[in-house]
Amino acid sequence: RTGTYLNLKRNIERNKLTERIHCYRIALADKPGYLRLATRVEGNHLIFNKTNTNPSKPEILSDEIVEVTTIDNFLSDKNLAVNFIKSDIEGADLLLLKGAEKCLISFKPYIHVEIEENTADKFGHSPKDVFDFLKSLGYNYVLCPQGEDVILKPDGIELTTQLNIAYNFFFYHQSMPIRLD
């Protein structure tokens, strides 16, 4: 199948970055295994778990079974460290982050996560679970409102309101504070 992976490889080659960027055709979650990934007409991807395995939407173009590993396993296998994680995986963010717990504790990477209320519930958790998990590991965060150049501290803003203001959140470990001026 073509799609995102082959486009990424082509762009890396066109920009002569093959020595610096390596692609792996795997998914990342909380445990190794396999999952079903589908591509829709508008280019979005859907991740299917046991509760949403039969899409009823006709806009599904293709689907495939993909290998899954954890960030912790991947980094260990490749003997790598990480300092930044970007996640926009349609509600499966907590699965990704739980599979990166050792990484988050050891390397304390910065994390940019897109969190939406209506996607997290497909995976049996709420956005609050993502915030609570990262907080338990010593992470703080700021809000990055869509289309704005400002970054907001969450102080005094209820989580429900935060999710209405923004769905992009930047997490940083308390031992590595960021400047907001």
C-alpha positions as a Markdown table, in Angstrom:
| # | Residue | x | y | z |
|---|---|---|---|---|
| 1 | Arg | 0.0 | 0.0 | 0.0 |
| 2 | Thr | 1.2 | 3.5 | -0.7 |
| 3 | Gly | 0.2 | 6.4 | 1.4 |
| 4 | Thr | 1.8 | 8.2 | 4.3 |
| 5 | Tyr | 4.8 | 5.9 | 4.8 |
| 6 | Leu | 5.9 | 5.9 | 1.2 |
| 7 | Asn | 5.3 | 9.7 | 0.9 |
| 8 | Leu | 7.5 | 10.2 | 4.0 |
| 9 | Lys | 10.3 | 8.0 | 2.5 |
| 10 | Arg | 10.1 | 9.9 | -0.9 |
| 11 | Asn | 10.3 | 13.3 | 0.9 |
| 12 | Ile | 13.3 | 12.1 | 2.9 |
| 13 | Glu | 15.1 | 11.0 | -0.2 |
| 14 | Arg | 14.2 | 14.2 | -2.2 |
| 15 | Asn | 15.6 | 16.3 | 0.6 |
| 16 | Lys | 18.7 | 14.2 | 0.9 |
| 17 | Leu | 18.1 | 13.3 | 4.5 |
| 18 | Thr | 18.5 | 9.5 | 4.3 |
| 19 | Glu | 21.6 | 9.6 | 6.6 |
| 20 | Arg | 19.7 | 11.6 | 9.3 |
| 21 | Ile | 16.2 | 10.3 | 9.2 |
| 22 | His | 15.2 | 6.6 | 9.3 |
| 23 | Cys | 11.6 | 5.4 | 8.8 |
| 24 | Tyr | 10.0 | 2.4 | 10.5 |
| 25 | Arg | 6.7 | 1.0 | 9.4 |
| 26 | Ile | 5.3 | 0.3 | 12.9 |
| 27 | Ala | 2.7 | 1.6 | 15.2 |
| 28 | Leu | 3.4 | 2.6 | 18.8 |
| 29 | Ala | 1.1 | 1.8 | 21.8 |
| 30 | Asp | 1.2 | 0.4 | 25.3 |
| 31 | Lys | 2.0 | -3.2 | 24.4 |
| 32 | Pro | 3.4 | -5.1 | 21.4 |
| 33 | Gly | 1.1 | -6.8 | 19.0 |
| 34 | Tyr | -0.9 | -5.9 | 15.9 |
| 35 | Leu | -3.8 | -3.5 | 15.2 |
| 36 | Arg | -6.0 | -2.5 | 12.3 |
| 37 | Leu | -5.3 | 0.9 | 10.8 |
| 38 | Ala | -7.6 | 2.5 | 8.2 |
| 39 | Thr | -7.2 | 5.4 | 5.8 |
| 40 | Arg | -10.3 | 7.6 | 5.1 |
| 41 | Val | -11.0 | 9.6 | 2.0 |
| 42 | Glu | -10.0 | 12.9 | 3.6 |
| 43 | Gly | -6.7 | 11.4 | 4.5 |
| 44 | Asn | -7.3 | 10.9 | 8.2 |
| 45 | His | -6.3 | 7.6 | 9.8 |
| 46 | Leu | -8.5 | 5.5 | 12.1 |
| 47 | Ile | -7.2 | 3.1 | 14.7 |
| 48 | Phe | -9.4 | 0.2 | 15.5 |
| 49 | Asn | -9.4 | -1.6 | 18.8 |
| 50 | Lys | -11.7 | -4.3 | 20.2 |
| 51 | Thr | -14.6 | -1.8 | 20.7 |
| 52 | Asn | -14.6 | -0.2 | 17.2 |
| 53 | Thr | -13.5 | -2.9 | 14.8 |
| 54 | Asn | -16.2 | -2.5 | 12.2 |
| 55 | Pro | -16.3 | 0.9 | 10.6 |
| 56 | Ser | -19.7 | 1.9 | 9.3 |
| 57 | Lys | -18.5 | 5.0 | 7.5 |
| 58 | Pro | -18.3 | 4.5 | 3.7 |
| 59 | Glu | -15.3 | 6.9 | 3.4 |
| 60 | Ile | -12.8 | 4.2 | 4.4 |
| 61 | Leu | -10.4 | 3.8 | 1.5 |
| 62 | Ser | -8.2 | 1.1 | 2.8 |
| 63 | Asp | -7.2 | -0.7 | 5.9 |
| 64 | Glu | -4.3 | -2.9 | 7.0 |
| 65 | Ile | -3.0 | -4.8 | 10.0 |
| 66 | Val | 0.1 | -3.1 | 11.3 |
| 67 | Glu | 2.8 | -4.3 | 13.8 |
| 68 | Val | 2.7 | -2.5 | 17.1 |
| 69 | Thr | 5.5 | -2.0 | 19.6 |
| 70 | Thr | 6.1 | 0.4 | 22.5 |
| 71 | Ile | 8.4 | 3.4 | 22.5 |
| 72 | Asp | 10.3 | 1.8 | 25.4 |
| 73 | Asn | 10.9 | -1.5 | 23.4 |
| 74 | Phe | 11.8 | 0.4 | 20.2 |
| 75 | Leu | 14.3 | 2.7 | 22.0 |
| 76 | Ser | 15.8 | -0.3 | 23.7 |
| 77 | Asp | 16.0 | -2.4 | 20.5 |
| 78 | Lys | 17.7 | 0.4 | 18.6 |
| 79 | Asn | 19.8 | 1.7 | 21.5 |
| 80 | Leu | 18.3 | 5.2 | 21.2 |
| 81 | Ala | 17.3 | 8.1 | 23.4 |
| 82 | Val | 14.6 | 10.6 | 22.7 |
| 83 | Asn | 14.1 | 14.3 | 23.7 |
| 84 | Phe | 10.8 | 15.1 | 22.0 |
| 85 | Ile | 7.6 | 13.2 | 21.3 |
| 86 | Lys | 4.8 | 14.4 | 19.0 |
| 87 | Ser | 1.5 | 12.6 | 19.2 |
| 88 | Asp | -1.6 | 13.2 | 17.1 |
| 89 | Ile | -3.1 | 9.7 | 17.0 |
| 90 | Glu | -6.8 | 10.2 | 17.3 |
| 91 | Gly | -7.4 | 9.4 | 20.9 |
| 92 | Ala | -4.8 | 6.6 | 21.4 |
| 93 | Asp | -2.3 | 9.0 | 23.1 |
| 94 | Leu | -2.6 | 7.4 | 26.5 |
| 95 | Leu | -1.7 | 4.0 | 25.0 |
| 96 | Leu | 1.4 | 5.6 | 23.4 |
| 97 | Leu | 2.5 | 7.3 | 26.6 |
| 98 | Lys | 2.0 | 4.3 | 28.8 |
| 99 | Gly | 4.3 | 2.4 | 26.4 |
| 100 | Ala | 6.9 | 5.1 | 26.9 |
| 101 | Glu | 6.9 | 5.2 | 30.7 |
| 102 | Lys | 10.5 | 4.2 | 31.0 |
| 103 | Cys | 11.5 | 6.7 | 28.3 |
| 104 | Leu | 9.5 | 9.5 | 30.1 |
| 105 | Ile | 11.2 | 8.7 | 33.4 |
| 106 | Ser | 14.7 | 8.4 | 32.0 |
| 107 | Phe | 14.9 | 11.0 | 29.3 |
| 108 | Lys | 12.2 | 13.4 | 30.3 |
| 109 | Pro | 11.4 | 14.4 | 26.7 |
| 110 | Tyr | 9.2 | 17.3 | 25.8 |
| 111 | Ile | 5.8 | 16.1 | 24.6 |
| 112 | His | 3.4 | 17.7 | 22.2 |
| 113 | Val | 0.0 | 16.0 | 22.3 |
| 114 | Glu | -3.2 | 16.7 | 20.4 |
| 115 | Ile | -6.0 | 15.7 | 22.8 |
| 116 | Glu | -9.7 | 15.8 | 22.0 |
| 117 | Glu | -12.5 | 14.7 | 24.3 |
| 118 | Asn | -14.4 | 12.9 | 21.5 |
| 119 | Thr | -11.5 | 10.7 | 20.5 |
| 120 | Ala | -10.1 | 9.5 | 23.8 |
| 121 | Asp | -13.3 | 7.7 | 24.8 |
| 122 | Lys | -12.9 | 5.3 | 21.9 |
| 123 | Phe | -10.0 | 3.8 | 23.8 |
| 124 | Gly | -11.6 | 3.6 | 27.1 |
| 125 | His | -10.1 | 6.6 | 28.8 |
| 126 | Ser | -10.7 | 10.4 | 29.1 |
| 127 | Pro | -8.4 | 13.3 | 28.4 |
| 128 | Lys | -8.0 | 13.7 | 32.1 |
| 129 | Asp | -6.4 | 10.3 | 32.2 |
| 130 | Val | -3.6 | 11.5 | 29.9 |
| 131 | Phe | -3.0 | 14.6 | 32.1 |
| 132 | Asp | -3.1 | 12.5 | 35.3 |
| 133 | Phe | -0.6 | 10.0 | 33.9 |
| 134 | Leu | 1.9 | 12.6 | 32.8 |
| 135 | Lys | 1.4 | 14.5 | 36.1 |
| 136 | Ser | 2.2 | 11.3 | 38.0 |
| 137 | Leu | 5.6 | 11.3 | 36.2 |
| 138 | Gly | 6.4 | 14.9 | 37.1 |
| 139 | Tyr | 5.1 | 16.6 | 33.9 |
| 140 | Asn | 3.5 | 20.1 | 33.7 |
| 141 | Tyr | 2.0 | 21.6 | 30.6 |
| 142 | Val | 0.8 | 24.6 | 28.7 |
| 143 | Leu | -2.1 | 25.1 | 26.2 |
| 144 | Cys | -1.4 | 25.9 | 22.6 |
| 145 | Pro | -4.7 | 27.4 | 21.2 |
| 146 | Gln | -5.5 | 26.6 | 17.6 |
| 147 | Gly | -4.5 | 29.5 | 15.3 |
| 148 | Glu | -3.0 | 31.6 | 18.1 |
| 149 | Asp | 0.5 | 32.7 | 18.8 |
| 150 | Val | 0.0 | 32.6 | 22.5 |
| 151 | Ile | 0.7 | 29.8 | 25.0 |
| 152 | Leu | -1.6 | 29.7 | 28.0 |
| 153 | Lys | -0.8 | 28.3 | 31.4 |
| 154 | Pro | -3.6 | 26.1 | 32.7 |
| 155 | Asp | -3.7 | 27.7 | 36.1 |
| 156 | Gly | -7.3 | 28.3 | 37.2 |
| 157 | Ile | -8.8 | 27.0 | 34.0 |
| 158 | Glu | -10.9 | 23.8 | 34.3 |
| 159 | Leu | -9.9 | 21.0 | 32.1 |
| 160 | Thr | -13.2 | 21.0 | 30.2 |
| 161 | Thr | -12.7 | 24.6 | 29.4 |
| 162 | Gln | -9.1 | 24.0 | 28.4 |
| 163 | Leu | -10.2 | 21.3 | 25.9 |
| 164 | Asn | -12.6 | 23.9 | 24.4 |
| 165 | Ile | -9.8 | 26.5 | 24.1 |
| 166 | Ala | -7.2 | 24.2 | 22.7 |
| 167 | Tyr | -6.5 | 20.6 | 21.7 |
| 168 | Asn | -2.7 | 21.0 | 21.4 |
| 169 | Phe | -0.9 | 20.7 | 24.7 |
| 170 | Phe | 2.8 | 20.9 | 25.3 |
| 171 | Phe | 4.1 | 18.9 | 28.3 |
| 172 | Tyr | 7.5 | 19.4 | 29.9 |
| 173 | His | 9.1 | 17.7 | 32.9 |
| 174 | Gln | 9.2 | 19.9 | 36.0 |
| 175 | Ser | 13.0 | 19.4 | 36.2 |
| 176 | Met | 13.2 | 21.0 | 32.7 |
| 177 | Pro | 11.0 | 24.1 | 32.8 |
| 178 | Ile | 10.3 | 26.2 | 29.8 |
| 179 | Arg | 10.3 | 30.0 | 29.4 |
| 180 | Leu | 7.0 | 31.6 | 28.3 |
| 181 | Asp | 8.2 | 35.1 | 27.8 |
